[in-house]
Amino acid sequence: MTGSNVVVIGAGVTGLSTAWWLARAGVSVTIIDKGVVGWEASSRNGGGASHYHSPLFAEEQRLWPQMDELLGYPTEYRRGRVIAAMTEKQLAHYHYMAAMFNEIGFAADHIDAHEAIALAPLLSHDNLGGIRLHFGGHANPQRTVQAYAWALQDLGGRIRQNTAALRLESQGGRVTGVTTASGRIGCDAVVIAAGPQSSALLAGIGIDLPLAAARAEMIITEPAPLMPVGGVDGNGLYGRQTLRGNLAYGGGPHEWIDTGADSPPRPTSPLARSLARRVAELLPGAARLRVIRSWAGVVENTPDGRPVLDRVADNVIIGVMSGVGFGLSPASGHALSDLVIDGKCSFADIDKLGLGRFAGLAPNWREQRGWFAGAAA
């Protein structure tokens, strides 16, 4: 594929990473988006990078510590994480997780309440301890999106914002171009990484990709004193402390929405209050901090909650991440670029992430699961 023209639809972290990996390999690549880079969930998430359940996990962990150097721009990646328990049931589960991590070669320690507070002084003195991860960690979503975009442009990749993909043009079983609101873009291959909009684009060439969209929300507090470990999970929450000291947290419940909106949905007061209450329970040292802003983003969800990374036609590649796109982006972009260039991932077996696993799925699968717009996800 060297020298070929590849169009990537979707300028979130998955699409940006894929385009960057392709450009690194010498492929001529153009990325298009209906809005601006990272406009939906890619810049509106907790920034976590610890997806042990994924076949991309080892590559995720290998790459994140290198990303600032590889991209040439800061992502604010920080290694390590604390997961704090508030009940005995949670503690037992976290200890089980630690045993599993250590068994596969990623170090995790049991910590008691005093050790947890030493690492994260904002934690409740009533915490029961938990585990400390010496891998994973978190990065700044906004900085990371920016870094991918600039690094791609440094390699000659083109980014066309505010350029909505309307349909795929095909001939003889191959996609030959993308019709956009600004005209036609010819291509030798296309990567569909357009989040919830991916289904409609693929339906136009006869490919069924089952997805449902949900609104994911985050709250941001005013700065607190910096903790030794800035990534602290627990109480149903995920999030991080920024380098300025702000706490950025999410953790549902999310709400199913209909796709097709021109901009991300706005945050809702009830969920913001729920997030603020649970942050104060987990981190009482932050209870008096004001919430200074909130975000809402759109997350695509597959029926089984796992990504789809697949080459579904001769020159059509799918990359939808089902809510885990940010942390896996260095590895998912690597895998998708491999699928474009060689037709196979070079570093992991990703067959279980193929679209074929949904063959025979009932047409009314959303109704069967109760995934209606307005219902809790």
Secondary structure, DSSP 8 states (H G I E B T S, - for coil): -TT-EEEEE--SHHHHHHHHHHHHTT-EEEEE-SSSTTTTGGGSS--B---TTSTTHHHHHHHGGGHHHHHSS----B--EEEE-SSHHHHHHHHHHHHHHHHTT--EEEE-HHHHHHH-TTS-TT---EEEESS--B--HHHHHHHHHHHHHHTT-EEE-S--EEEEEEETTEEEEEEETTEEEE-SEEEE--GGGHHHHHHTTT-----EEEEEEEEEE------SS--EEBTTBEEEE-TTS-EEEE----EEE-S--SS-----HHHHHHHHHHHHHH-GGGTT--EEEEEEEEEEE-TTS--EEEEEETTEEEEE-TT-HHHHHHHHHHHHHHHHHTSS-SSS--GGGSGGGGTT--TTHHHHHT--TTSB-
